[in-house]
Amino acid sequence: MTTTATLTSKGQITIPKEIREKLELKKGDKLALIERDGNVILRKVSLEEIRQKALENYESGNTLSHEEVFENLK
């Protein structure tokens, strides 16, 4: 599926309804934006993925910022 979205003056976009429905996106869901070769990939991130990555880092003695947690989900 290919569709377009328009960037607002505040740098925001609206994900089209058909994509939100297909991916079962809802308010509060976390999304990772991954830049690859000049393109942006938008990926839904599950709470379980975030929890698991945080636990792995905690157990290894590392703490991560919010941004670092998402960076490691690629």
N, C-alpha and C positions, 0 to 999 in steps of 0.2 A: 504494500500500500504506500503510495506517495501522495503527500498533500503539502500545503504550504501554511506558514504562520507568519504573522507580521510582528516585527520587533517594535515595542513602544519606546517612547522617549526615555522611559525609566529602565530600559533594557529587559522588559518582560515580554513573554509570549504566552498565548493561550494554546494549549494542546487541543486540537480539534476533537469534538465529541466522539466521533467514530473511533478514534485511536484510544481515547480514555476508556471507552466501553470495551473495546477489544482487549486492552491490557488490564482491565478492571482497576483503573486508577481512581483513587478517591482522595478527598481532602485530607491532608496530613501525610500522605505517602511520601517517602524519601526517594529521590531520583538522583542518580549519578550522571554527570555530564562529562563525557570522555572526549578529549580532543585527539584526533588521529588523522594525520596527513591532511590537515586543513579542514577536516570535517568534524562535526559534533555528533557523538552518539549519546542518546538519552536512554538510560537503563533504569528500570525499577529496581530498587534495593529492598530486600526483605529485612525485617527487624531481626530475624534469625542470623542473617549474614553479618549485620552490624554487631550483634551480641557476640557471635563466634569470634570475629576479628578482634574485638575489644578484649575478650577473655584470653585469646592467644597472646596478645601483646602484654596484658597484665601478668600472665604467668611467666613471661620471659623477662619481666622487669621493666618493660617499656611502657610509657604512657604516650598517647597520641592526642593531638588536637582533633577537633571535629573534622577539619579539612583533611588531615592525614588519614583518618579512618576511611573517608570516602575515596581518597587517592589509592588506597590499598585494595579497594574492591574491584579494580579494573580486571 
